[in-house]
Structures are given as C-alpha cells and as structure tokens.
C-alpha cells in the first residue's frame, strides 16, 4: 500500500491544522473546564466541509476519501479531543450509514443537512443493559400500519443534547435475536423523544452526551434505514468505520501530548542540563514517537482498505485497539515528563490524560477489539 499523501491530503492537513491553531487552540482549555459545547467550532467545521468529509457533494459533502478524514481528525484532536469526537460522530456514525444504506430520498432529506453542517447527528446503539453486548437491545418498535411506535432508553449518546437527527437501533422482532434489530432515522425534536441531563464526564468534557428516552414515538416506515432486520448489519458496519475515526482521535491526543512533552523536555533543566538530555527521558520520547507512528500506519491501512471498498473489520479493530492504548500510554508518560506541572490543568497534558481514556471504551472497548481480532484469526486458521 502506498501511503504517500496526495496534494489533496496535504491541503486538508493544512486546512485542519490552521483551523485547529486559529480557532480551537485558544479556547480548548476553557471549553474543557466549563464543559461547554463549542457551537462556534462546530459551525466553522461545517463551513470548512469537515462534517461530511466522505459524502458525495451531491448530498452536501466534501467528496473526499477516508484518509482525508483520518488526517483532519488527527489534526483537530491533537488540539481538542472534544471537538474531534463531535466531528467523528457526525461523519462516521451518522453520515456513513446514511451514505451506505439510505435511499436517494433519505439522503436528500436527512444526509444533506448533516453533511453540510446545517444539522448535527447522533448514533443510538448503547442502552443501560446493552453496551458491549450490542445485540441485547430492549428498545422496541411496534408496527402500526405504515408507522412504528418506539419505546425505550439509549445511554451515553454523544452529541445527544444537541443532535437534530439520530440513527437508532432497536428491536422490531425480539424472537429473532440480533436478526430482529432494525435501524431508523429519527427526528430528535419529534414528539415522544426526550433527553436526560448531560453526562458529567472525566474527559472530552466539551463533547456532550446524555440518555435519550423514547415514549410512544411514532415514525413513518420511510424512516427505516434498510429492511427490517438489517439493523445489526448496519450497526456493525458503521462501527467498523467509526473505529477508524476513534483511532484518528486517539492519534491526535497522543501526538498533542507527545509534542507538548518533547518541547517541555528541551526547556526544563535538572542537574545542569535539559531533561531531554537525560537518557531516561530521551528513551521515553523515542518510544512515544515510535508507537504513535506505528498506530498511524495501522490507521492509514484501515482507511486505505475502506477507500478500496474492501472488508476492514479486523484492521479497524487493530488500529483502534493500538491507537487508543498508545494514546493512554503516551499521555501518561507526558504527565510524567512534566512532573508536578503535568498534574495541574494549567498544562495541556493533564487534559490529554483524561481525554485519552475514553478511546479505550467507546465504539467498542479494547476487550471487544481483541474479541473481533482473535475470532477472525481463529476462523481464518480453521
């Protein structure tokens, strides 16, 4: 595989990096402390074409490839992981399933305003009793003529407090288990849809999440995404793509923490020399740089397979697993390099340390990634 970046890739990197430096960096610490949703940044990302990077321009998107998306995600997340994941959810978990599974009419009505940044989306799979076990859905839809009546609760829904549109997974036939799951496009401001208070989180505090409650919410059959029973396939293919986005977010967190630690290590002096000149610190920096680069190559590989239209479940799991664990290790070591300064919020590595943890949890925990990888390896050997 050739990972040489094209002129288009370099252009999106410059654009994303300039946006991150100009608009995101000055307020990143503030929005984290205040747990404030950065609407102004989301609006600007829409204007820059970052909210529907892989969507065809005919449906309001930028028409770029998965690697362009990874590059933009890393650049933005290196400065603010909260802003990065708002963008990631809209692209990977909302626009992507609509792009793949939606009819022309659904794309015109629902996808176009999401991809253009006019509206914001969320993805509703997890429930109080259905996290890693995604097939254990309790939210149900009962057919009523050409409508469905939906009842249930969804948990930890990123973008939930602000979302205009949602992709919802639920049971249309409990007797069929995971084959009875269907997917629907939801107007989040519709009657019978309500939201709990935003979650008070350890990290990514400017990216809001909440519970979503459905009480006899009626949807027309035209809002079903795919056929009845396609929901599990929709969800799993969506998560394969979403994991590439989270890997890119983790890369950004790791790179931002590494760069801050490297700069600090050249400025901070002990025993008459910069701490970067002490072997203990220089070796730590060397390991950080090597592991970030390895995770990036895995992420680029998954993006390249997606771009080629090839199956990438294992590769997405691998890049998400490695990038998230690298992000946590790098952020931890960055705090160590900063010493006491790393433990206070005045310096950015403290925020990176908190932000990194979620990348090992959402869109499939590290344990689930290992299940995906191992089960595919065993199947191939058999």
SEVO-6350 format. One record per residue (C-alpha): x, y negated, z negated; residue in one letter. Coordinates in nm, 2 decimals, always signed. Layout:
BEGIN
px->X, py->Y, pz->Z, residu->A
...
//
This chain:
BEGIN
px->+0.00, py->+0.00, pz->+0.00, residu->X
px->+0.12, py->-0.35, pz->+0.09, residu->X
px->+0.07, py->-0.59, pz->-0.20, residu->X
px->+0.23, py->-0.88, pz->-0.01, residu->X
px->+0.00, py->-1.17, pz->-0.07, residu->X
px->-0.16, py->-1.34, pz->+0.23, residu->X
px->-0.18, py->-1.72, pz->+0.28, residu->X
px->-0.55, py->-1.69, pz->+0.17, residu->X
px->-0.44, py->-1.51, pz->-0.15, residu->X
px->-0.17, py->-1.78, pz->-0.22, residu->X
px->-0.43, py->-2.05, pz->-0.16, residu->X
px->-0.68, py->-1.91, pz->-0.41, residu->X
px->-0.40, py->-1.87, pz->-0.66, residu->X
px->-0.30, py->-2.24, pz->-0.62, residu->X
px->-0.67, py->-2.35, pz->-0.64, residu->X
px->-0.73, py->-2.13, pz->-0.95, residu->X
px->-0.41, py->-2.24, pz->-1.12, residu->X
px->-0.48, py->-2.61, pz->-1.05, residu->X
px->-0.83, py->-2.58, pz->-1.18, residu->X
px->-0.71, py->-2.40, pz->-1.50, residu->X
px->-0.44, py->-2.67, pz->-1.56, residu->X
px->-0.66, py->-2.96, pz->-1.48, residu->X
px->-1.00, py->-2.87, pz->-1.63, residu->X
px->-0.97, py->-2.56, pz->-1.85, residu->X
px->-0.64, py->-2.61, pz->-2.05, residu->X
px->-0.73, py->-2.95, pz->-2.20, residu->X
px->-1.05, py->-2.80, pz->-2.37, residu->X
px->-0.97, py->-2.43, pz->-2.41, residu->X
px->-0.88, py->-2.46, pz->-2.78, residu->X
px->-1.17, py->-2.69, pz->-2.86, residu->X
px->-1.44, py->-2.47, pz->-2.70, residu->X
px->-1.30, py->-2.17, pz->-2.88, residu->X
px->-1.31, py->-2.34, pz->-3.22, residu->X
px->-1.66, py->-2.48, pz->-3.16, residu->X
px->-1.78, py->-2.16, pz->-2.99, residu->X
px->-1.92, py->-2.40, pz->-2.72, residu->X
px->-2.04, py->-2.27, pz->-2.39, residu->X
px->-1.83, py->-2.46, pz->-2.12, residu->X
px->-2.11, py->-2.55, pz->-1.88, residu->X
px->-1.89, py->-2.81, pz->-1.71, residu->X
px->-1.63, py->-2.55, pz->-1.63, residu->X
px->-1.89, py->-2.30, pz->-1.50, residu->X
px->-2.04, py->-2.57, pz->-1.28, residu->X
px->-1.69, py->-2.65, pz->-1.14, residu->X
px->-1.62, py->-2.28, pz->-1.08, residu->X
px->-1.94, py->-2.28, pz->-0.87, residu->X
px->-1.82, py->-2.57, pz->-0.67, residu->X
px->-1.49, py->-2.40, pz->-0.61, residu->X
px->-1.66, py->-2.08, pz->-0.49, residu->X
px->-1.54, py->-1.87, pz->-0.78, residu->X
px->-1.88, py->-1.74, pz->-0.89, residu->X
px->-1.94, py->-1.52, pz->-0.58, residu->X
px->-1.59, py->-1.46, pz->-0.45, residu->X
px->-1.66, py->-1.14, pz->-0.26, residu->X
px->-2.01, py->-1.23, pz->-0.15, residu->X
px->-2.07, py->-1.30, pz->+0.22, residu->X
px->-2.10, py->-1.67, pz->+0.30, residu->X
px->-2.45, py->-1.60, pz->+0.45, residu->X
px->-2.56, py->-1.53, pz->+0.09, residu->X
px->-2.38, py->-1.83, pz->-0.08, residu->X
px->-2.05, py->-1.66, pz->-0.15, residu->X
px->-1.68, py->-1.72, pz->-0.05, residu->X
px->-1.64, py->-1.41, pz->+0.16, residu->X
px->-1.30, py->-1.32, pz->+0.01, residu->X
px->-1.16, py->-0.98, pz->-0.09, residu->X
px->-1.13, py->-0.80, pz->-0.43, residu->X
px->-0.76, py->-0.90, pz->-0.46, residu->X
px->-0.86, py->-1.27, pz->-0.43, residu->X
px->-1.10, py->-1.21, pz->-0.72, residu->X
px->-0.83, py->-1.05, pz->-0.93, residu->X
px->-0.59, py->-1.33, pz->-0.86, residu->X
px->-0.84, py->-1.60, pz->-0.96, residu->X
px->-0.94, py->-1.41, pz->-1.27, residu->X
px->-0.59, py->-1.37, pz->-1.39, residu->X
px->-0.51, py->-1.74, pz->-1.34, residu->X
px->-0.82, py->-1.87, pz->-1.52, residu->X
px->-0.79, py->-1.61, pz->-1.80, residu->X
px->-0.43, py->-1.70, pz->-1.87, residu->X
px->-0.56, py->-2.03, pz->-1.99, residu->X
px->-0.90, py->-1.93, pz->-2.13, residu->X
px->-1.03, py->-1.58, pz->-2.15, residu->X
px->-1.38, py->-1.70, pz->-2.23, residu->X
px->-1.41, py->-1.89, pz->-1.91, residu->X
px->-1.27, py->-1.59, pz->-1.73, residu->X
px->-1.52, py->-1.35, pz->-1.85, residu->X
px->-1.82, py->-1.58, pz->-1.77, residu->X
px->-1.69, py->-1.57, pz->-1.42, residu->X
px->-1.62, py->-1.20, pz->-1.43, residu->X
px->-1.97, py->-1.10, pz->-1.53, residu->X
px->-2.14, py->-1.31, pz->-1.27, residu->X
px->-1.91, py->-1.17, pz->-1.00, residu->X
px->-1.86, py->-0.81, pz->-1.09, residu->X
px->-2.17, py->-0.71, pz->-1.28, residu->X
px->-2.44, py->-0.92, pz->-1.11, residu->X
px->-2.34, py->-1.03, pz->-0.77, residu->X
px->-2.17, py->-0.70, pz->-0.69, residu->X
px->-2.46, py->-0.47, pz->-0.74, residu->X
px->-2.69, py->-0.71, pz->-0.56, residu->X
px->-2.45, py->-0.72, pz->-0.27, residu->X
px->-2.43, py->-0.34, pz->-0.25, residu->X
px->-2.78, py->-0.23, pz->-0.34, residu->X
px->-3.00, py->-0.53, pz->-0.27, residu->X
px->-3.23, py->-0.57, pz->+0.03, residu->X
px->-3.20, py->-0.87, pz->+0.26, residu->X
px->-3.49, py->-1.03, pz->+0.08, residu->X
px->-3.35, py->-0.97, pz->-0.26, residu->X
px->-3.01, py->-1.11, pz->-0.15, residu->X
px->-3.18, py->-1.43, pz->-0.02, residu->X
px->-3.39, py->-1.48, pz->-0.33, residu->X
px->-3.16, py->-1.36, pz->-0.61, residu->X
px->-2.80, py->-1.33, pz->-0.49, residu->X
px->-2.76, py->-1.66, pz->-0.30, residu->X
px->-2.81, py->-1.89, pz->-0.60, residu->X
px->-2.59, py->-1.67, pz->-0.82, residu->X
px->-2.30, py->-1.66, pz->-0.57, residu->X
px->-2.32, py->-2.03, pz->-0.51, residu->X
px->-2.30, py->-2.11, pz->-0.88, residu->X
px->-2.65, py->-2.26, pz->-0.89, residu->X
px->-2.76, py->-1.99, pz->-1.13, residu->X
px->-2.59, py->-1.76, pz->-1.38, residu->X
px->-2.63, py->-1.39, pz->-1.42, residu->X
px->-2.60, py->-1.12, pz->-1.69, residu->X
px->-2.59, py->-0.74, pz->-1.69, residu->X
px->-2.81, py->-0.55, pz->-1.93, residu->X
px->-2.70, py->-0.19, pz->-1.99, residu->X
px->-2.59, py->-0.16, pz->-2.36, residu->X
px->-2.85, py->-0.11, pz->-2.64, residu->X
px->-2.83, py->-0.08, pz->-3.02, residu->X
px->-2.80, py->+0.30, pz->-2.97, residu->X
px->-2.66, py->+0.31, pz->-2.62, residu->X
px->-2.31, py->+0.17, pz->-2.59, residu->X
px->-2.05, py->+0.42, pz->-2.46, residu->X
px->-2.34, py->+0.67, pz->-2.41, residu->X
px->-2.49, py->+0.47, pz->-2.13, residu->X
px->-2.74, py->+0.74, pz->-2.04, residu->X
px->-2.91, py->+0.71, pz->-2.39, residu->X
px->-3.14, py->+0.43, pz->-2.27, residu->X
px->-3.45, py->+0.35, pz->-2.48, residu->X
px->-3.58, py->+0.05, pz->-2.28, residu->X
px->-3.86, py->+0.17, pz->-2.06, residu->X
px->-4.07, py->+0.06, pz->-1.77, residu->X
px->-4.42, py->+0.20, pz->-1.72, residu->X
px->-4.57, py->+0.18, pz->-1.37, residu->X
px->-4.89, py->-0.03, pz->-1.34, residu->X
px->-4.99, py->-0.04, pz->-0.97, residu->X
px->-4.73, py->-0.24, pz->-0.78, residu->X
px->-4.58, py->-0.37, pz->-1.11, residu->X
px->-4.38, py->-0.22, pz->-1.40, residu->X
px->-4.43, py->-0.32, pz->-1.77, residu->X
px->-4.10, py->-0.33, pz->-1.95, residu->X
px->-4.04, py->-0.29, pz->-2.33, residu->X
px->-3.71, py->-0.26, pz->-2.52, residu->X
px->-3.39, py->-0.43, pz->-2.65, residu->X
px->-3.05, py->-0.49, pz->-2.50, residu->X
px->-2.73, py->-0.56, pz->-2.70, residu->X
px->-2.41, py->-0.76, pz->-2.66, residu->X
px->-2.53, py->-0.92, pz->-2.33, residu->X
px->-2.25, py->-1.15, pz->-2.21, residu->X
px->-2.39, py->-1.47, pz->-2.05, residu->X
px->-2.73, py->-1.37, pz->-2.21, residu->X
px->-2.80, py->-1.70, pz->-2.38, residu->X
px->-2.75, py->-1.90, pz->-2.06, residu->X
px->-2.84, py->-1.65, pz->-1.79, residu->X
px->-3.11, py->-1.72, pz->-1.53, residu->X
px->-3.11, py->-1.38, pz->-1.37, residu->X
px->-3.03, py->-1.03, pz->-1.51, residu->X
px->-2.96, py->-0.68, pz->-1.38, residu->X
px->-3.14, py->-0.45, pz->-1.61, residu->X
px->-3.10, py->-0.07, pz->-1.66, residu->X
px->-3.39, py->+0.12, pz->-1.81, residu->X
px->-3.58, py->+0.44, pz->-1.82, residu->X
px->-3.86, py->+0.50, pz->-1.56, residu->X
px->-3.88, py->+0.87, pz->-1.63, residu->X
px->-3.74, py->+0.99, pz->-1.97, residu->X
px->-3.78, py->+1.36, pz->-1.88, residu->X
px->-3.51, py->+1.33, pz->-1.61, residu->X
px->-3.24, py->+1.20, pz->-1.84, residu->X
px->-2.98, py->+0.99, pz->-1.66, residu->X
px->-3.16, py->+1.06, pz->-1.33, residu->X
px->-3.46, py->+0.88, pz->-1.47, residu->X
px->-3.28, py->+0.55, pz->-1.51, residu->X
px->-3.37, py->+0.27, pz->-1.27, residu->X
px->-3.23, py->-0.08, pz->-1.21, residu->X
px->-3.43, py->-0.40, pz->-1.19, residu->X
px->-3.36, py->-0.77, pz->-1.12, residu->X
px->-3.50, py->-0.98, pz->-1.40, residu->X
px->-3.61, py->-1.35, pz->-1.42, residu->X
px->-3.46, py->-1.42, pz->-1.76, residu->X
px->-3.71, py->-1.71, pz->-1.82, residu->X
px->-4.01, py->-1.49, pz->-1.75, residu->X
px->-4.29, py->-1.42, pz->-1.99, residu->X
px->-4.21, py->-1.14, pz->-2.23, residu->X
px->-3.83, py->-1.20, pz->-2.22, residu->X
px->-3.67, py->-1.35, pz->-2.53, residu->X
px->-3.32, py->-1.39, pz->-2.67, residu->X
px->-3.17, py->-1.34, pz->-3.01, residu->X
px->-2.92, py->-1.58, pz->-3.17, residu->X
px->-2.58, py->-1.58, pz->-3.00, residu->X
px->-2.33, py->-1.33, pz->-3.15, residu->X
px->-2.06, py->-1.47, pz->-3.38, residu->X
px->-1.75, py->-1.31, pz->-3.24, residu->X
px->-1.39, py->-1.26, pz->-3.32, residu->X
px->-1.27, py->-1.37, pz->-2.98, residu->X
px->-1.39, py->-1.51, pz->-2.65, residu->X
px->-1.60, py->-1.74, pz->-2.86, residu->X
px->-1.69, py->-1.98, pz->-2.58, residu->X
px->-1.84, py->-1.69, pz->-2.39, residu->X
px->-2.18, py->-1.63, pz->-2.55, residu->X
px->-2.36, py->-1.30, pz->-2.59, residu->X
px->-2.68, py->-1.20, pz->-2.76, residu->X
px->-2.96, py->-0.95, pz->-2.78, residu->X
px->-3.23, py->-0.96, pz->-2.52, residu->X
px->-3.59, py->-0.85, pz->-2.61, residu->X
px->-3.85, py->-0.73, pz->-2.36, residu->X
px->-4.21, py->-0.73, pz->-2.48, residu->X
px->-4.45, py->-0.61, pz->-2.21, residu->X
px->-4.25, py->-0.80, pz->-1.95, residu->X
px->-4.41, py->-0.74, pz->-1.60, residu->X
px->-4.20, py->-0.72, pz->-1.29, residu->X
px->-4.31, py->-0.66, pz->-0.93, residu->X
px->-4.18, py->-0.34, pz->-0.76, residu->X
px->-3.99, py->-0.58, pz->-0.52, residu->X
px->-3.76, py->-0.65, pz->-0.81, residu->X
px->-3.64, py->-0.29, pz->-0.83, residu->X
px->-3.28, py->-0.25, pz->-0.72, residu->X
px->-3.26, py->+0.06, pz->-0.51, residu->X
px->-3.50, py->+0.35, pz->-0.56, residu->X
px->-3.64, py->+0.48, pz->-0.88, residu->X
px->-3.37, py->+0.70, pz->-1.04, residu->X
px->-3.08, py->+0.51, pz->-0.88, residu->X
px->-3.01, py->+0.31, pz->-1.19, residu->X
px->-2.73, py->+0.53, pz->-1.33, residu->X
px->-2.55, py->+0.53, pz->-1.00, residu->X
px->-2.59, py->+0.15, pz->-0.98, residu->X
px->-2.46, py->+0.11, pz->-1.33, residu->X
px->-2.16, py->+0.34, pz->-1.29, residu->X
px->-2.05, py->+0.19, pz->-0.95, residu->X
px->-2.09, py->-0.16, pz->-1.10, residu->X
px->-1.87, py->-0.07, pz->-1.40, residu->X
px->-1.61, py->+0.07, pz->-1.16, residu->X
px->-1.59, py->-0.28, pz->-1.01, residu->X
px->-1.63, py->-0.46, pz->-1.34, residu->X
px->-1.33, py->-0.28, pz->-1.49, residu->X
px->-1.11, py->-0.43, pz->-1.22, residu->X
px->-1.23, py->-0.77, pz->-1.34, residu->X
px->-1.16, py->-0.70, pz->-1.70, residu->X
px->-0.82, py->-0.57, pz->-1.61, residu->X
px->-0.75, py->-0.90, pz->-1.44, residu->X
px->-0.88, py->-1.08, pz->-1.75, residu->X
px->-0.65, py->-0.88, pz->-1.97, residu->X
px->-0.36, py->-0.96, pz->-1.74, residu->X
px->-0.43, py->-1.32, pz->-1.78, residu->X
px->-0.44, py->-1.30, pz->-2.15, residu->X
px->-0.12, py->-1.11, pz->-2.16, residu->X
px->+0.06, py->-1.34, pz->-1.92, residu->X
px->-0.05, py->-1.65, pz->-2.10, residu->X
px->+0.07, py->-1.51, pz->-2.43, residu->X
px->+0.40, py->-1.40, pz->-2.28, residu->X
px->+0.47, py->-1.73, pz->-2.12, residu->X
px->+0.40, py->-1.92, pz->-2.44, residu->X
px->+0.62, py->-1.68, pz->-2.64, residu->X
px->+0.90, py->-1.70, pz->-2.38, residu->X
px->+0.90, py->-2.08, pz->-2.39, residu->X
px->+0.89, py->-2.08, pz->-2.77, residu->X
px->+1.18, py->-1.83, pz->-2.79, residu->X
px->+1.40, py->-2.07, pz->-2.59, residu->X
px->+1.32, py->-2.36, pz->-2.81, residu->X
px->+1.31, py->-2.21, pz->-3.16, residu->X
px->+1.65, py->-2.17, pz->-3.32, residu->X
px->+1.77, py->-1.95, pz->-3.60, residu->X
px->+2.13, py->-1.89, pz->-3.72, residu->X
px->+2.25, py->-2.15, pz->-3.48, residu->X
px->+2.10, py->-2.02, pz->-3.16, residu->X
px->+1.77, py->-1.98, pz->-2.97, residu->X
px->+1.58, py->-1.68, pz->-3.09, residu->X
px->+1.56, py->-1.57, pz->-2.73, residu->X
px->+1.94, py->-1.50, pz->-2.76, residu->X
px->+1.88, py->-1.25, pz->-3.03, residu->X
px->+1.86, py->-0.90, pz->-2.89, residu->X
px->+1.55, py->-0.81, pz->-3.09, residu->X
px->+1.36, py->-1.09, pz->-2.93, residu->X
px->+1.51, py->-1.07, pz->-2.58, residu->X
px->+1.43, py->-0.69, pz->-2.56, residu->X
px->+1.07, py->-0.77, pz->-2.68, residu->X
px->+1.03, py->-1.02, pz->-2.40, residu->X
px->+1.18, py->-0.77, pz->-2.14, residu->X
px->+0.92, py->-0.51, pz->-2.24, residu->X
px->+0.64, py->-0.76, pz->-2.23, residu->X
px->+0.73, py->-0.87, pz->-1.88, residu->X
px->+0.77, py->-0.51, pz->-1.75, residu->X
px->+0.44, py->-0.39, pz->-1.89, residu->X
px->+0.25, py->-0.69, pz->-1.76, residu->X
px->+0.39, py->-0.62, pz->-1.41, residu->X
px->+0.31, py->-0.25, pz->-1.43, residu->X
px->-0.05, py->-0.33, pz->-1.53, residu->X
px->-0.08, py->-0.58, pz->-1.25, residu->X
px->+0.03, py->-0.33, pz->-0.99, residu->X
px->-0.23, py->-0.08, pz->-1.11, residu->X
px->-0.49, py->-0.35, pz->-1.09, residu->X
px->-0.39, py->-0.45, pz->-0.74, residu->X
px->-0.41, py->-0.09, pz->-0.64, residu->X
px->-0.77, py->-0.06, pz->-0.76, residu->X
px->-0.86, py->-0.38, pz->-0.58, residu->X
px->-0.70, py->-0.26, pz->-0.26, residu->X
px->-0.89, py->+0.07, pz->-0.27, residu->X
px->-1.22, py->-0.12, pz->-0.33, residu->X
px->-1.14, py->-0.35, pz->-0.04, residu->X
px->-1.08, py->-0.04, pz->+0.18, residu->X
px->-1.42, py->+0.10, pz->+0.08, residu->X
px->-1.26, py->+0.39, pz->-0.09, residu->X
px->-1.36, py->+0.56, pz->-0.42, residu->X
px->-1.17, py->+0.39, pz->-0.71, residu->X
px->-1.33, py->+0.52, pz->-1.03, residu->X
px->-1.01, py->+0.67, pz->-1.17, residu->X
px->-0.79, py->+0.38, pz->-1.05, residu->X
px->-1.03, py->+0.13, pz->-1.21, residu->X
px->-1.02, py->+0.32, pz->-1.53, residu->X
px->-0.65, py->+0.34, pz->-1.52, residu->X
px->-0.59, py->-0.03, pz->-1.46, residu->X
px->-0.85, py->-0.14, pz->-1.72, residu->X
px->-0.70, py->+0.10, pz->-1.98, residu->X
px->-0.34, py->-0.01, pz->-1.92, residu->X
px->-0.41, py->-0.38, pz->-1.88, residu->X
px->-0.62, py->-0.40, pz->-2.19, residu->X
px->-0.37, py->-0.21, pz->-2.41, residu->X
px->-0.08, py->-0.42, pz->-2.27, residu->X
px->-0.28, py->-0.74, pz->-2.34, residu->X
px->-0.32, py->-0.63, pz->-2.71, residu->X
px->+0.05, py->-0.54, pz->-2.74, residu->X
px->+0.18, py->-0.85, pz->-2.57, residu->X
px->-0.05, py->-1.08, pz->-2.77, residu->X
px->+0.06, py->-0.91, pz->-3.10, residu->X
px->+0.43, py->-0.94, pz->-3.01, residu->X
px->+0.37, py->-1.30, pz->-2.90, residu->X
px->+0.24, py->-1.38, pz->-3.25, residu->X
px->+0.54, py->-1.20, pz->-3.40, residu->X
px->+0.78, py->-1.42, pz->-3.19, residu->X
px->+0.60, py->-1.73, pz->-3.31, residu->X
px->+0.63, py->-1.61, pz->-3.67, residu->X
px->+0.42, py->-1.81, pz->-3.91, residu->X
px->+0.33, py->-2.06, pz->-3.63, residu->X
px->+0.17, py->-1.77, pz->-3.45, residu->X
px->-0.08, py->-1.71, pz->-3.73, residu->X
px->-0.23, py->-2.06, pz->-3.71, residu->X
px->-0.47, py->-2.19, pz->-3.45, residu->X
px->-0.25, py->-2.48, pz->-3.35, residu->X
px->-0.07, py->-2.25, pz->-3.12, residu->X
px->-0.24, py->-2.06, pz->-2.83, residu->X
px->-0.11, py->-1.71, pz->-2.92, residu->X
px->-0.34, py->-1.69, pz->-3.21, residu->X
px->-0.64, py->-1.72, pz->-2.97, residu->X
px->-0.48, py->-1.48, pz->-2.73, residu->X
px->-0.45, py->-1.22, pz->-3.01, residu->X
px->-0.82, py->-1.25, pz->-3.09, residu->X
px->-0.93, py->-1.26, pz->-2.73, residu->X
px->-0.73, py->-0.95, pz->-2.63, residu->X
px->-0.92, py->-0.71, pz->-2.85, residu->X
px->-1.25, py->-0.72, pz->-2.66, residu->X
px->-1.08, py->-0.60, pz->-2.34, residu->X
px->-1.03, py->-0.26, pz->-2.50, residu->X
px->-1.40, py->-0.24, pz->-2.58, residu->X
px->-1.64, py->-0.39, pz->-2.32, residu->X
px->-1.72, py->-0.24, pz->-1.98, residu->X
px->-1.61, py->+0.10, pz->-2.13, residu->X
px->-1.38, py->+0.14, pz->-2.43, residu->X
px->-1.03, py->+0.27, pz->-2.39, residu->X
px->-1.16, py->+0.61, pz->-2.51, residu->X
px->-1.42, py->+0.62, pz->-2.23, residu->X
px->-1.15, py->+0.52, pz->-1.97, residu->X
px->-0.94, py->+0.82, pz->-2.09, residu->X
px->-1.25, py->+1.04, pz->-2.06, residu->X
px->-1.30, py->+0.92, pz->-1.70, residu->X
px->-0.93, py->+0.97, pz->-1.61, residu->X
px->-0.90, py->+1.31, pz->-1.78, residu->X
px->-1.22, py->+1.46, pz->-1.64, residu->X
px->-1.13, py->+1.36, pz->-1.29, residu->X
px->-0.78, py->+1.51, pz->-1.33, residu->X
px->-0.92, py->+1.83, pz->-1.46, residu->X
px->-1.17, py->+1.85, pz->-1.18, residu->X
px->-0.90, py->+1.80, pz->-0.92, residu->X
px->-0.69, py->+2.07, pz->-1.08, residu->X
px->-0.98, py->+2.32, pz->-1.09, residu->X
//
